[in-house]
């Protein structure tokens, strides 16, 4: 792959805790990825528009607010509307196992819970992009 993997990292809604998102973003940068961090309090519409403008390979959403069953389906719907079917949507945060299963069945990629290894997250993104994006 000639170009670097581009990942948009986002915090949605009123969730003001972004330490984990910043740690993940730094780890991805250290692994050679280009990372666009949107900052706090973004809407699903803002995230998808930024992903479109930045031509990203993946969107990572960090959620600690409990709004995952609203946010992820909304982002997926907007991605579909904007033709971003070849972009990975993944995430992390406080998400119960049964909701992880439901979201993955909807089309969300891997969902990482607290304590997940940055090495595993990076390997997952690299693998997905390698299999799903043209070189």
BELHU-V640670 format. One record per residue. N is the residue number from 1. PHI is phi in whole degrees, -180 to 180 (* if undefined). D_FIRST is the distance of its C-alpha to the first C-alpha in Angstrom with 2 decimals. Layout:
BEGIN
{{N/PHI/D_FIRST} {N/PHI/D_FIRST}}
END
This chain:
BEGIN
{{1/*/0.00} {2/-76/3.79} {3/-92/5.83} {4/-67/7.43} {5/-69/8.57} {6/-110/11.93} {7/-127/14.95} {8/-96/18.50} {9/-109/21.19} {10/-135/24.61} {11/-117/28.23} {12/-110/30.37} {13/71/34.09} {14/-89/36.66} {15/-63/34.86} {16/-102/35.16} {17/-101/33.70} {18/-119/30.25} {19/-58/30.20} {20/-61/27.93} {21/-62/25.46} {22/-69/25.45} {23/-64/25.00} {24/-63/21.95} {25/-60/20.50} {26/-64/21.21} {27/-64/19.69} {28/-65/16.36} {29/-61/16.53} {30/-61/17.49} {31/-86/14.43} {32/95/12.23} {33/-89/11.91} {34/-90/13.59} {35/-122/16.72} {36/-110/19.31} {37/-103/22.59} {38/-80/25.13} {39/87/28.17} {40/-85/31.08} {41/59/32.95} {42/-96/30.54} {43/-93/31.26} {44/-55/28.98} {45/-63/29.24} {46/-64/28.15} {47/-66/25.09} {48/-67/23.92} {49/-63/24.72} {50/-64/22.74} {51/-62/19.68} {52/-65/20.14} {53/-65/20.72} {54/-90/17.79} {55/52/15.24} {56/-84/14.17} {57/-90/12.13} {58/-151/15.07} {59/-120/18.71} {60/-114/20.57} {61/-113/24.34} {62/-102/26.78} {63/-133/30.24} {64/-120/33.38} {65/-88/35.88} {66/89/36.29} {67/-94/35.09} {68/-60/32.08} {69/-76/33.76} {70/-100/34.14} {71/-67/31.01} {72/-62/28.29} {73/-61/29.93} {74/-66/30.42} {75/-63/26.82} {76/-58/25.74} {77/-62/28.34} {78/-65/27.28} {79/-61/23.60} {80/-63/24.89} {81/-60/27.21} {82/-94/24.53} {83/78/22.15} {84/-98/19.57} {85/-71/19.52} {86/-100/15.72} {87/-112/15.78} {88/-76/16.57} {89/-111/19.98} {90/-133/20.87} {91/-168/23.58} {92/-165/26.10} {93/135/29.66} {94/-90/33.04} {95/-134/32.60} {96/-62/35.05} {97/-54/33.85} {98/-66/35.44} {99/-73/33.66} {100/-59/30.26} {101/-60/30.99} {102/-62/32.11} {103/-65/29.15} {104/-64/26.65} {105/-65/28.73} {106/-76/28.39} {107/123/24.60} {108/-74/23.73} {109/-74/21.12} {110/-65/22.05} {111/-121/24.88} {112/-100/25.39} {113/-98/28.98} {114/-52/30.46} {115/93/29.77} {116/-62/26.28} {117/-79/24.15} {118/-62/21.40} {119/-62/19.62} {120/-66/19.94} {121/-63/18.82} {122/-64/15.58} {123/-61/14.95} {124/-62/15.81} {125/-62/13.48} {126/-60/10.39} {127/-64/11.81} {128/-62/12.69} {129/-64/9.54} {130/-60/7.80} {131/-89/10.97} {132/-120/11.74} {133/-116/9.29} {134/-65/8.27} {135/-68/4.94}}
END
